[in-house]
Amino acid sequence: MQILESGYGNPAINIAVFAVFVIATMAIVIIVTRQKQKAADFYTGGAAFSGRQNGLAITGDYLSAAAFLGVTGAVALYGYDGLLYSVGFFVAWILALYLVAEPLRNTGKYTMADVLSFRMNQKPVRTAAATSTLVISFVYLLAQMAGAGGLVALLLGVSDKATQSLVIALVGALMVVYVLIGGMKGTTWVQMIKAVLLVLGALTMSILVMSNSGFNLSALLGQAQSAALDPAFGNGTDVLQPMQQYGASIWTKLSFLSLSIALVAGPSGLPHVLMRFYTVPTAKEARRSAVWAIVLIGAFFIMTLILGMGAAKLVGQQAIVAAPGGANSAAPLLALSLGGEVFMGVISGVAFATILAVVAGLTITASASFAHDVYNSILKGGKAAPEQEVKVARITSIVIGVLAILGGILANGQNIAFLISLAFAVAASANLPSILYTMYWKRFNTRGSVWSIYTGLISSIVLIVFSPSISGSKTSMLGEAVNFAWFPLTNPALISVPLAFLAGWLGTVTAKKGSDQDLATEMEVRSLTGAGAGESIAH
């Protein structure tokens, strides 16, 4: 193990804080799940959470390592261009609130596939939706695992990849334990507590940063700009000038447009976010959940501007880039600068709890999708016992944990906000077109749904694999030495989202058999009124 001579805080303090967070959250999980769990408890927490509680949990689920570590780092290094992540992540919730949250809660039961297959041929649509859910969850998990490796490497002063890989494996193991013990109920409570801690931690840091600049935002921005342009401190980027990262060529500008589409449309197609709407008893509470989430998420992303600029001013871009974790280290290093080793340990502990809660939510979503949609609905024809279904979900969570560890080791070192944007692009392409068509177009049918999901999924994954995000540039996952990129954009949403909408329309209008109009009418009534919500929809 190579220890960095400069040091980043006190490893003993950091480990102690980590241990406190892990023990406390695990105790909460055990306490809230002491009674025997039914299938509904494992998947939705018994749909017993209020809108405010679920809004906190959604905030905890949505404000992942990418939001706290990745966006703060992006703002610190790229200024205006990094802030675009904050804007996109926040605006996306307006779309989710108005188009998705309430009708999804009214129509579904456990998973997104319940909605997509409501008036379709069950097996092909459920298979497609489950495949999409598993792929998106895996891509999203990569970012969280990479964030865990970089964060702990920074706190322990570890620079060698082997030890960071061990850290990622530990996070994966903890994630599986949370899911196996707590199910959705335990995971939801952890997410609620983590959301409060994360918002309070960001607020405290923001106040300290602003006090350092006389509570003058304009002064803070100017000081951050001067620091970034200082050759001894910054990297020469004018953090107040737009398109420093994306303005170099027509391809980088189109990449920016593609990124914007992914950030705005992606959350409405994220399976682990959509699944949260089933943990409330009514559509009204689902709507309240989204409103609470918008307020908390909006406040948080305003603070990322202050945190990022504060890091550029007080830590320095050169120090951020040189630290283990790179851009992802900006927030912990800012905490060290503001409040010393103990404060850095607390903030990093919150960030670590953030990663644990999000990966647990992702894992339970993916495992529920496989057990409910593939095992029960497809393989067992909807006749599997609830206990057996939950058993399959638990086994699936272990498999997902192993795969996430391996993928996280590969993605270690990447900016996690950027990795999340790729997951958003896949979700926007594979899920959102089919969701909107299903809920708002009566003619939409099985062929249209299957074509839309697979076209969006396959096109987005293929374009990512052959893009500069994976190979052919200094910032690629595989580095500059390996180059098999032929797609010029760093994000595929500009191409893959319209392709998915087109495939859904084409599949629908060319199908010999149209949709079941009776079921289409029933779905419309359910989505608008909530009548029959939560009932079994197998048919």
Backbone torsions as a table, in degrees:
resi	resn	phi	psi	omega
1	MET	NA	127.2	179.3
2	GLN	-97.7	121.1	179.2
3	ILE	-97.6	130.3	-180.0
4	LEU	-70.8	130.1	-174.2
5	GLU	-65.0	-32.6	-178.0
6	SER	-67.3	-34.3	178.4
7	GLY	75.6	145.4	178.0
8	TYR	-134.0	82.3	-178.5
9	GLY	82.8	-176.3	-179.1
10	ASN	-100.6	113.2	-177.5
11	PRO	-56.8	-35.6	-179.4
12	ALA	-63.5	-43.7	178.2
13	ILE	-64.3	-43.6	-178.5
14	ASN	-62.2	-44.4	179.4
15	ILE	-64.1	-40.1	179.8
16	ALA	-62.4	-43.7	179.4
17	VAL	-64.6	-43.9	177.1
18	PHE	-55.6	-46.6	-177.8
19	ALA	-61.4	-40.8	178.7
20	VAL	-61.7	-45.2	180.0
21	PHE	-63.0	-45.2	-178.3
22	VAL	-64.6	-46.3	-178.6
23	ILE	-64.7	-44.0	-178.4
24	ALA	-63.7	-46.4	-179.2
25	THR	-67.6	-36.7	178.2
26	MET	-66.0	-38.2	177.7
27	ALA	-63.1	-40.9	178.1
28	ILE	-62.2	-44.1	179.0
29	VAL	-58.2	-44.8	-177.9
30	ILE	-67.1	-42.1	-177.7
31	ILE	-63.6	-45.3	-174.3
32	VAL	-78.9	-8.7	-178.0
33	THR	-122.4	29.8	-177.2
34	ARG	-69.0	-34.0	-178.6
35	GLN	-75.4	158.5	-179.8
36	LYS	-61.0	133.0	-176.1
37	GLN	-97.1	138.6	170.6
38	LYS	-94.7	174.8	-179.8
39	ALA	-59.0	-42.5	-179.0
40	ALA	-62.8	-33.5	178.6
41	ASP	-68.5	-41.4	-178.6
42	PHE	-65.9	-40.3	-175.5
43	TYR	-84.1	-42.9	-171.0
44	THR	-125.4	4.7	-177.0
45	GLY	67.9	23.2	-178.7
46	GLY	75.2	12.6	-178.5
47	ALA	49.6	43.4	-172.2
48	ALA	-112.4	10.1	-177.1
49	PHE	-93.6	146.3	177.7
50	SER	-78.0	169.7	179.0
51	GLY	-61.8	-40.4	179.2
52	ARG	-65.3	-45.6	178.4
53	GLN	-61.3	-44.0	-178.9
54	ASN	-70.2	-32.1	175.3
55	GLY	-62.3	-40.7	175.0
56	LEU	-63.4	-42.0	-179.3
57	ALA	-66.3	-39.8	176.9
58	ILE	-62.3	-42.2	177.4
59	THR	-59.5	-44.2	178.0
60	GLY	-64.0	-36.2	179.1
61	ASP	-71.9	-38.9	-172.6
62	TYR	-82.3	-37.9	179.7
63	LEU	-82.1	79.8	-175.8
64	SER	-86.7	-170.7	175.7
65	ALA	-58.8	-30.1	179.2
66	ALA	-63.9	-40.3	-177.5
67	ALA	-68.0	-46.8	-174.4
68	PHE	-82.0	-50.8	-175.6
69	LEU	-85.9	-49.8	-174.0
70	GLY	-68.1	-46.9	-177.4
71	VAL	-69.8	-41.4	176.5
72	THR	-58.1	-43.0	177.7
73	GLY	-65.7	-39.9	179.8
74	ALA	-64.5	-41.1	177.5
75	VAL	-66.2	-41.2	-178.9
76	ALA	-62.8	-38.2	-175.1
77	LEU	-91.0	-31.7	-174.3
78	TYR	-122.2	-2.5	175.4
79	GLY	60.6	-116.7	-176.4
80	TYR	-53.3	-45.2	-177.7
81	ASP	-65.9	-34.4	177.0
82	GLY	-68.3	-34.4	179.2
83	LEU	-63.5	-23.2	179.4
84	LEU	-60.3	-29.9	174.8
85	TYR	-61.7	-45.0	179.4
86	SER	-59.9	-46.5	-179.1
87	VAL	-61.9	-46.3	-178.6
88	GLY	-64.0	-45.1	-180.0
89	PHE	-60.5	-37.1	-177.3
90	PHE	-77.5	-48.0	-178.3
91	VAL	-58.5	-30.5	-179.3
92	ALA	-57.0	-30.6	-177.8
93	TRP	-71.4	-26.0	175.5
94	ILE	-63.3	-44.2	177.3
95	LEU	-61.1	-44.4	-179.4
96	ALA	-62.7	-40.4	-177.7
97	LEU	-66.4	-47.1	-172.5
98	TYR	-80.0	-30.5	-172.0
99	LEU	-110.0	-24.6	-166.5
100	VAL	-120.5	-46.4	-165.2
101	ALA	-54.9	-58.4	-173.7
102	GLU	-68.6	-52.2	179.8
103	PRO	-62.8	-31.1	178.1
104	LEU	-66.6	-44.4	178.8
105	ARG	-63.2	-38.6	-178.1
106	ASN	-68.8	-32.3	-169.7
107	THR	-94.7	-31.4	-171.4
108	GLY	-93.4	-176.3	179.5
109	LYS	-131.1	-61.7	-179.6
110	TYR	-121.1	-44.4	-170.4
111	THR	-130.3	167.7	177.4
112	MET	-58.7	-35.3	-178.7
113	ALA	-63.2	-26.6	175.9
114	ASP	-58.4	-39.9	-179.7
115	VAL	-73.3	-48.4	-174.9
116	LEU	-65.3	-28.9	-177.3
117	SER	-99.2	3.9	-173.5
118	PHE	-53.5	-47.7	-177.4
119	ARG	-116.5	22.5	-178.4
120	MET	-116.4	177.6	170.1
121	ASN	-69.4	118.4	-168.1
122	GLN	-57.0	-52.8	-168.2
123	LYS	-63.3	-52.6	-178.4
124	PRO	-63.9	-37.6	-178.2
125	VAL	-72.8	-42.8	178.0
126	ARG	-63.3	-39.9	178.5
127	THR	-61.9	-45.6	179.7
128	ALA	-63.7	-44.8	-178.3
129	ALA	-65.9	-40.4	179.1
130	ALA	-65.9	-41.2	177.3
131	THR	-60.1	-45.5	178.8
132	SER	-61.1	-45.2	-179.6
133	THR	-60.1	-44.7	-178.1
134	LEU	-65.8	-42.0	-179.3
135	VAL	-66.6	-46.1	-178.7
136	ILE	-63.6	-43.8	179.5
137	SER	-60.6	-39.6	-179.9
138	PHE	-65.9	-45.4	-180.0
139	VAL	-63.0	-39.8	179.2
140	TYR	-66.0	-39.1	179.3
141	LEU	-63.0	-33.9	179.1
142	LEU	-54.1	-45.1	-177.3
143	ALA	-64.7	-43.2	-178.6
144	GLN	-65.1	-42.2	180.0
145	MET	-66.2	-41.2	177.3
146	ALA	-62.2	-39.4	177.3
147	GLY	-62.9	-39.9	178.7
148	ALA	-63.0	-43.8	-180.0
149	GLY	-61.9	-46.5	-179.1
150	GLY	-66.6	-39.7	-177.8
151	LEU	-65.0	-50.2	-177.4
152	VAL	-69.8	-33.6	175.8
153	ALA	-59.7	-40.7	178.8
154	LEU	-64.6	-46.2	-174.0
155	LEU	-69.9	-32.3	179.5
156	LEU	-94.3	-2.1	-179.3
157	GLY	67.1	34.5	-175.7
158	VAL	-101.8	126.5	-178.3
159	SER	-109.5	-15.2	-177.1
160	ASP	-82.4	141.2	-174.8
161	LYS	-65.3	-31.4	-177.4
162	ALA	-62.5	-43.6	179.8
163	THR	-70.1	-37.1	176.7
164	GLN	-63.2	-37.1	177.9
165	SER	-64.0	-36.2	177.0
166	LEU	-64.0	-39.6	177.4
167	VAL	-62.0	-44.4	179.4
168	ILE	-61.0	-40.2	178.2
169	ALA	-63.2	-38.4	179.0
170	LEU	-64.9	-43.3	177.6
171	VAL	-60.5	-43.4	178.4
172	GLY	-60.3	-40.8	179.5
173	ALA	-66.3	-43.0	177.6
174	LEU	-61.5	-40.9	179.5
175	MET	-56.9	-47.5	-178.9
176	VAL	-62.8	-39.9	-179.9
177	VAL	-62.8	-44.1	178.2
178	TYR	-55.6	-46.9	-175.9
179	VAL	-69.1	-43.8	-177.9
180	LEU	-63.1	-38.2	-177.5
181	ILE	-83.1	-45.8	-167.2
182	GLY	-98.0	-24.8	-173.6
183	GLY	59.4	-157.5	-177.6
184	MET	-69.4	-34.5	-178.1
185	LYS	-64.5	-49.9	179.4
186	GLY	-63.8	-42.2	179.8
187	THR	-62.3	-40.1	-179.5
188	THR	-63.0	-43.7	179.1
189	TRP	-63.6	-40.0	177.1
190	VAL	-62.5	-41.1	-179.8
191	GLN	-66.6	-37.5	177.9
192	MET	-62.8	-47.9	-178.9
193	ILE	-64.9	-42.3	-179.9
194	LYS	-63.0	-37.5	179.5
195	ALA	-62.6	-44.7	179.0
196	VAL	-62.0	-46.6	-179.4
197	LEU	-62.9	-41.4	-177.4
198	LEU	-66.8	-45.2	-180.0
199	VAL	-65.6	-41.9	178.7
200	LEU	-66.1	-39.7	178.1
201	GLY	-63.6	-44.7	178.4
202	ALA	-64.7	-38.4	179.4
203	LEU	-64.6	-43.8	179.1
204	THR	-61.0	-46.1	179.0
205	MET	-63.7	-39.3	-179.6
206	SER	-64.0	-41.8	178.4
207	ILE	-62.9	-42.2	179.3
208	LEU	-64.8	-41.4	178.4
209	VAL	-63.3	-46.5	-178.5
210	MET	-65.3	-36.8	178.6
211	SER	-63.7	-30.8	178.5
212	ASN	-69.1	-20.1	179.0
213	SER	-114.3	23.8	177.8
214	GLY	66.5	28.1	-177.8
215	PHE	53.1	37.0	179.8
216	ASN	-118.4	106.1	-177.1
217	LEU	-63.7	-39.0	179.4
218	SER	-61.8	-39.9	178.2
219	ALA	-65.2	-41.3	178.7
220	LEU	-60.1	-45.9	-179.6
221	LEU	-62.8	-42.3	179.3
222	GLY	-65.3	-40.5	179.5
223	GLN	-67.4	-38.8	178.0
224	ALA	-65.2	-38.8	178.0
225	GLN	-63.5	-44.6	-179.9
226	SER	-63.7	-40.6	180.0
227	ALA	-65.7	-40.0	-179.1
228	ALA	-67.7	-31.2	-179.1
229	LEU	-86.3	-8.8	179.2
230	ASP	-75.8	118.3	-176.4
231	PRO	-59.1	-25.2	-178.0
232	ALA	-86.2	-9.4	-170.7
233	PHE	-128.5	-41.6	-175.5
234	GLY	-110.2	-173.5	-180.0
235	ASN	-108.9	12.4	175.7
236	GLY	87.3	3.7	179.5
237	THR	-83.1	130.8	175.0
238	ASP	-81.0	100.9	-171.7
239	VAL	-69.4	-10.9	179.0
240	LEU	-100.9	0.5	-178.2
241	GLN	-98.8	123.1	-179.9
242	PRO	-64.8	154.2	172.4
243	MET	63.1	30.4	173.4
244	GLN	-67.9	-32.7	-178.9
245	GLN	-92.5	-31.5	-171.0
246	TYR	-114.5	4.8	-174.1
247	GLY	-99.1	9.7	-173.0
248	ALA	-70.9	-35.3	-175.8
249	SER	-153.4	175.7	177.8
250	ILE	-62.7	-32.7	-178.5
251	TRP	-72.1	-38.5	178.3
252	THR	-69.6	-33.1	176.7
253	LYS	-67.8	-40.5	176.4
254	LEU	-67.9	-33.8	175.4
255	SER	-62.2	-38.3	176.9
256	PHE	-63.6	-44.4	178.0
257	LEU	-61.6	-42.0	179.3
258	SER	-64.3	-42.2	177.1
259	LEU	-60.8	-41.9	-179.7
260	SER	-60.7	-44.2	177.9
261	ILE	-60.3	-44.1	-179.2
262	ALA	-63.2	-44.3	-177.2
263	LEU	-66.6	-37.4	-177.1
264	VAL	-80.5	-40.3	-175.3
265	ALA	-90.9	-22.0	-173.1
266	GLY	-62.0	-49.0	-175.6
267	PRO	-57.9	-31.0	179.3
268	SER	-71.6	-8.4	176.5
269	GLY	-116.1	5.0	-179.8
270	LEU	-76.6	119.4	-175.2
271	PRO	-59.7	-39.7	-175.5
272	HIS	-73.2	-25.3	174.8
273	VAL	-78.0	-44.0	179.3
274	LEU	-60.9	-36.9	-177.7
275	MET	-64.6	-24.2	-179.4
276	ARG	-64.7	-27.2	-178.2
277	PHE	-70.2	-13.3	178.0
278	TYR	-87.7	-3.4	-178.1
279	THR	-89.9	4.3	176.9
280	VAL	-112.2	153.8	-173.5
281	PRO	-76.7	-25.8	-174.8
282	THR	-137.3	165.3	176.6
283	ALA	-66.5	-32.6	177.6
284	LYS	-60.6	-42.9	178.1
285	GLU	-68.2	-32.3	175.6
286	ALA	-62.5	-41.5	179.0
287	ARG	-66.4	-42.3	176.7
288	ARG	-61.5	-37.0	178.3
289	SER	-57.8	-47.7	-177.3
290	ALA	-65.3	-37.2	179.6
291	VAL	-66.1	-47.2	176.9
292	TRP	-58.0	-43.1	-179.3
293	ALA	-62.8	-41.8	-179.9
294	ILE	-61.1	-44.6	-178.7
295	VAL	-62.8	-49.1	-176.4
296	LEU	-69.6	-42.9	-179.1
297	ILE	-67.1	-40.7	178.4
298	GLY	-61.3	-44.8	178.8
299	ALA	-62.0	-41.0	-178.9
300	PHE	-63.8	-45.2	-175.9
301	PHE	-71.5	-23.6	170.6
302	ILE	-64.7	-39.0	-178.9
303	MET	-69.4	-25.8	179.6
304	THR	-63.4	-29.1	175.2
305	LEU	-62.3	-46.2	-179.5
306	ILE	-65.6	-43.5	-178.3
307	LEU	-65.4	-44.2	-179.1
308	GLY	-64.3	-46.5	178.8
309	MET	-66.9	-34.9	176.5
310	GLY	-63.0	-39.5	178.3
311	ALA	-66.8	-40.0	177.8
312	ALA	-62.4	-36.4	-178.1
313	LYS	-78.9	-48.2	-169.6
314	LEU	-92.4	-30.5	-178.5
315	VAL	-97.8	-45.4	-179.6
316	GLY	97.1	137.1	-176.9
317	GLN	-63.0	-37.8	-179.9
318	GLN	-63.3	-41.4	179.4
319	ALA	-67.1	-36.7	179.8
320	ILE	-65.6	-48.0	-178.9
321	VAL	-63.2	-35.6	-176.6
322	ALA	-77.7	-18.7	-175.8
323	ALA	-75.9	154.0	172.9
324	PRO	-57.5	132.3	-177.0
325	GLY	95.0	-13.1	177.0
326	GLY	56.8	-128.1	-177.3
327	ALA	-57.0	-30.6	-177.4
328	ASN	-69.7	-9.5	-178.2
329	SER	-90.8	-3.3	-173.5
330	ALA	-59.5	-46.8	-177.1
331	ALA	-65.4	-49.0	177.5
332	PRO	-61.1	-39.6	179.5
333	LEU	-67.0	-34.2	175.8
334	LEU	-64.6	-41.7	177.9
335	ALA	-61.4	-40.4	177.7
336	LEU	-62.3	-41.2	-179.6
337	SER	-67.6	-35.7	-175.2
338	LEU	-81.5	-41.3	-169.9
339	GLY	-134.6	7.3	177.2
340	GLY	85.5	-170.4	-170.7
341	GLU	-65.8	-41.0	-177.4
342	VAL	-66.4	-44.1	179.6
343	PHE	-63.3	-40.0	176.8
344	MET	-61.9	-41.3	178.5
345	GLY	-61.9	-41.9	-179.8
346	VAL	-66.3	-48.4	-179.5
347	ILE	-62.1	-40.5	179.4
348	SER	-69.3	-33.9	174.9
349	GLY	-62.7	-40.6	175.6
350	VAL	-62.2	-43.5	178.5
351	ALA	-62.5	-39.2	179.2
352	PHE	-66.4	-42.0	176.0
353	ALA	-62.5	-34.9	175.9
354	THR	-58.1	-47.6	-179.5
355	ILE	-63.4	-45.0	-179.1
356	LEU	-60.6	-44.5	-177.5
357	ALA	-66.5	-41.8	-178.3
358	VAL	-68.4	-43.4	-179.4
359	VAL	-67.7	-31.2	175.8
360	ALA	-65.6	-42.7	177.9
361	GLY	-63.7	-40.7	177.5
362	LEU	-64.0	-42.6	-177.7
363	THR	-65.5	-42.2	-178.9
364	ILE	-68.3	-32.6	177.3
365	THR	-66.9	-47.8	-179.5
366	ALA	-64.7	-43.0	-178.8
367	SER	-68.8	-36.9	177.3
368	ALA	-65.5	-39.8	179.6
369	SER	-62.7	-43.5	-179.8
370	PHE	-66.8	-46.8	-175.9
371	ALA	-68.6	-43.4	-175.1
372	HIS	-81.1	-43.5	-173.4
373	ASP	-88.9	-39.1	-177.7
374	VAL	-90.9	-57.1	-174.7
375	TYR	-66.4	-55.8	-174.5
376	ASN	-76.3	-56.8	-171.6
377	SER	-71.6	-34.6	-175.7
378	ILE	-97.8	-55.2	-175.6
379	LEU	-74.1	-37.5	-176.5
380	LYS	-104.7	5.4	178.2
381	GLY	61.0	27.5	178.7
382	GLY	78.6	13.7	-174.2
383	LYS	-110.1	5.5	179.7
384	ALA	-70.2	144.0	177.5
385	ALA	-66.7	143.5	-179.5
386	PRO	-54.9	-38.6	-179.5
387	GLU	-63.2	-40.8	179.5
388	GLN	-67.6	-38.3	179.0
389	GLU	-62.1	-44.3	178.6
390	VAL	-65.2	-36.8	177.6
391	LYS	-61.0	-44.0	177.9
392	VAL	-63.5	-39.3	178.8
393	ALA	-62.1	-40.5	-179.9
394	ARG	-66.2	-42.4	178.1
395	ILE	-63.2	-41.7	179.1
396	THR	-61.0	-38.5	-179.6
397	SER	-62.1	-34.2	178.1
398	ILE	-67.4	-44.5	178.8
399	VAL	-61.2	-44.3	-180.0
400	ILE	-62.8	-39.3	178.5
401	GLY	-59.5	-43.2	179.3
402	VAL	-64.2	-46.3	179.8
403	LEU	-63.5	-39.0	179.8
404	ALA	-65.3	-37.0	178.1
405	ILE	-62.5	-47.9	-179.4
406	LEU	-62.4	-43.8	178.9
407	GLY	-67.4	-37.9	179.3
408	GLY	-64.2	-36.2	177.1
409	ILE	-63.7	-39.9	179.0
410	LEU	-66.6	-37.8	-175.8
411	ALA	-87.6	-1.6	-177.0
412	ASN	-56.3	131.7	179.0
413	GLY	102.0	-14.5	179.4
414	GLN	-79.7	151.7	173.9
415	ASN	-66.3	120.8	-171.4
416	ILE	-72.9	-25.5	174.4
417	ALA	-63.6	-37.7	178.3
418	PHE	-68.3	-42.6	178.4
419	LEU	-61.8	-39.9	178.6
420	ILE	-62.8	-37.1	-180.0
421	SER	-62.1	-31.4	176.7
422	LEU	-69.0	-41.0	176.6
423	ALA	-63.1	-39.7	177.3
424	PHE	-61.3	-40.2	-179.3
425	ALA	-63.4	-41.5	178.2
426	VAL	-65.2	-42.8	179.5
427	ALA	-64.7	-42.3	179.2
428	ALA	-64.6	-31.7	-177.0
429	SER	-83.9	-46.6	-172.2
430	ALA	-82.4	-36.1	-170.8
431	ASN	-106.2	-46.7	-170.6
432	LEU	-60.6	-45.4	179.6
433	PRO	-57.8	-43.8	-179.3
434	SER	-67.5	-37.3	177.9
435	ILE	-62.9	-48.1	-178.0
436	LEU	-66.6	-43.2	177.0
437	TYR	-60.1	-45.0	-176.6
438	THR	-62.4	-40.6	-174.4
439	MET	-86.3	-20.9	-171.9
440	TYR	-126.2	1.4	179.2
441	TRP	-129.7	107.2	-175.3
442	LYS	-62.8	-31.3	-176.0
443	ARG	-74.5	-18.9	-176.5
444	PHE	-54.3	135.9	-174.6
445	ASN	-133.1	-173.5	-174.6
446	THR	-59.6	-47.6	-179.3
447	ARG	-61.1	-43.9	179.3
448	GLY	-60.1	-41.6	-179.0
449	SER	-65.4	-47.9	-178.9
450	VAL	-64.3	-44.6	179.3
451	TRP	-61.8	-43.1	-178.1
452	SER	-63.1	-47.5	-177.2
453	ILE	-63.6	-51.5	-176.4
454	TYR	-67.6	-37.5	178.2
455	THR	-63.6	-47.4	178.8
456	GLY	-63.0	-42.4	-178.2
457	LEU	-66.5	-51.8	-175.8
458	ILE	-67.3	-45.3	-178.0
459	SER	-63.3	-42.2	-178.7
460	SER	-66.8	-42.0	-180.0
461	ILE	-66.6	-45.6	-179.5
462	VAL	-61.3	-44.4	-178.8
463	LEU	-66.9	-34.1	176.3
464	ILE	-66.2	-46.6	-177.7
465	VAL	-58.9	-38.6	-176.9
466	PHE	-101.6	28.3	179.3
467	SER	-108.9	168.3	176.0
468	PRO	-63.2	-10.1	177.1
469	SER	-67.0	-30.2	-175.7
470	ILE	-99.3	-41.7	-176.3
471	SER	-147.6	162.3	169.3
472	GLY	93.4	-1.0	177.8
473	SER	-143.4	167.2	-178.0
474	LYS	-62.5	-30.7	-177.7
475	THR	-94.4	4.9	-178.9
476	SER	-68.7	157.4	178.5
477	MET	-62.1	-37.4	-178.7
478	LEU	-99.3	1.5	176.9
479	GLY	86.8	179.4	-175.2
480	GLU	-80.1	-25.7	-175.7
481	ALA	-66.2	-34.5	178.3
482	VAL	-95.9	129.3	-177.3
483	ASN	-144.6	105.2	171.5
484	PHE	-129.6	24.2	-178.9
485	ALA	-81.7	126.5	171.8
486	TRP	-121.1	-14.5	176.4
487	PHE	-88.4	122.7	-169.1
488	PRO	-78.2	-16.4	-176.5
489	LEU	-90.6	147.9	179.0
490	THR	-82.7	-12.8	178.4
491	ASN	-134.9	135.2	-171.7
492	PRO	-88.4	-5.2	-168.5
493	ALA	-58.1	-34.8	-178.9
494	LEU	-58.2	-31.0	-180.0
495	ILE	-98.8	-46.1	-170.4
496	SER	-73.2	-33.4	179.7
497	VAL	-67.4	-50.7	175.1
498	PRO	-60.0	-35.9	177.5
499	LEU	-60.9	-41.2	-179.9
500	ALA	-66.7	-42.4	176.2
501	PHE	-62.1	-43.2	179.7
502	LEU	-63.3	-43.5	-180.0
503	ALA	-64.0	-38.2	177.9
504	GLY	-63.7	-41.9	178.4
505	TRP	-67.9	-45.9	-177.2
506	LEU	-64.4	-43.1	178.2
507	GLY	-61.5	-37.5	-178.7
508	THR	-69.1	-48.2	-174.2
509	VAL	-75.5	-18.3	179.8
510	THR	-96.6	-6.5	-179.2
511	ALA	-73.6	137.6	178.2
512	LYS	-69.3	-37.2	-179.2
513	LYS	-100.9	124.4	178.9
514	GLY	-80.4	-176.1	179.8
515	SER	-76.5	158.8	176.9
516	ASP	-75.1	109.1	-174.2
517	GLN	-68.1	-30.4	177.5
518	ASP	-65.6	-45.7	178.4
519	LEU	-68.0	-34.4	177.5
520	ALA	-62.5	-41.7	178.1
521	THR	-66.4	-41.9	178.7
522	GLU	-61.9	-41.0	-179.9
523	MET	-65.1	-39.6	179.2
524	GLU	-62.0	-43.5	179.6
525	VAL	-63.7	-45.3	179.3
526	ARG	-61.6	-47.1	-174.9
527	SER	-64.3	-31.9	-177.9
528	LEU	-88.1	-30.8	-173.7
529	THR	-112.5	-25.1	-175.6
530	GLY	86.0	2.4	-179.9
531	ALA	-63.5	124.6	177.9
532	GLY	83.0	4.9	-178.8
533	ALA	-62.4	137.8	177.8
534	GLY	90.6	-10.7	178.3
535	GLU	-75.6	161.6	176.9
536	SER	-63.1	136.4	-177.5
537	ILE	-117.5	12.1	176.6
538	ALA	-68.6	136.0	179.8
539	HIS	-151.8	NA	NA
